[in-house]
């Protein structure tokens, strides 16, 4: 009989090399979880106001409200949402620092967006904001990216500012992919240590390719990018975040002669239940437009979740609920996914590699897709530790059922 000891030794050496490269799935190298990311202007002032008093008061009020919103992740914006005005950018920076160092953010993921690296503002944005408030920052949103090497440079700059400021917390980068060049560099960007996320910037992407963004069609018009970014990000254990739904759910103004409180109450009713004789057809149409905008946000978020995005950008507070909802399983669905995972784990212990689940044959791949439902339910509080304990497995043991190559040899 042939002696296979030598080839067995060789196989083990080969396995050791490949086991050193663990399986990557989205989010494995991202230290936080979120369903939506909301942009908050770093500067706001009514026309004719005084910057130091009126501008400061309105800007801090706006940013303070953001700290209380039921949002997982928000960022104060020094770029597009702040005036492109050399006299006002320093004020925006000052107000963002004040907001970051005075508000209580609870367990929200806190970030800010500087101006891009090719602007005169970038140096001051990074050095001043990070040195003053780096201790509360979880992330930075990096706009107008063109090359991977600029992202690597920003990682180094941020780490150096943190080190010189005496801090050891890591600020992750969320990098906007907003141009064809950035898209071609996306894999190199995702591979950089310190990058957590690739964000699709649909409007700038359309601007740079000569396309357009439409409420109903942009998902398909820019479908290639939307399909590929989650794949590229997940290949390096990173996340992808979907672009905004550009149609905002604007609340209608109270019609002339109607009590504002009554108009506000009516605006929360289905448009079909609003009396046009009392509120006017224009008001009813505005409520209907708002309903459509919220439905679009929910649909876009559900589509984003289906193709592997971890979250979606949010521009308006009323978009939080529909977008979060698309990434949050119901308790019924979460319990069903948990049961399937536990059943599969038990079946594997008794010698079965697949379980029949309704009209599906649930093998490791199918169970693995339901595992994300379990994880989202745990993160959002839909499932609790008690639900996990009731399966007879630990969370780590259940996770073991969905990985396909690692050093483990048993489930428990």
Secondary structure, DSSP 4 states (H G I P E B T S, - for coil): ----HHHHHHHHHHHHHHHTS----TTTT-S---SEEEEEES----TT--IIIIIHHHHHHHHHHHTTSS-SEEEEESSTTS-S-HHHHHHHHHHHHHHHHHS--TT-EEEEEPPPTTSTTHHHHHHHHHHHHTTT--EEEE-S---HHHHHHHHHHHHHHHHHTT-----EEEEEE-SHHHHHTHHHHHTSTTEEEEEE-HHHHHHHHT----TTTHHHHTHHHHHHHHHHHHTTT-EEEE----S--PPPPPPTTS-HHHHHHHHTS-GGGS-HHHH-HHHHHHHHHHHHHHHHHHHHHHHHHHHT-SEEEE-STTHHHHHHHHTS--HHHHHHHHHHHHHHHHHHHHT-S-EEETTEEE-HHHHHHHHHHHHHHHHHTSS-HHHHHTTTS-HHHHHHTT--SSS--S--
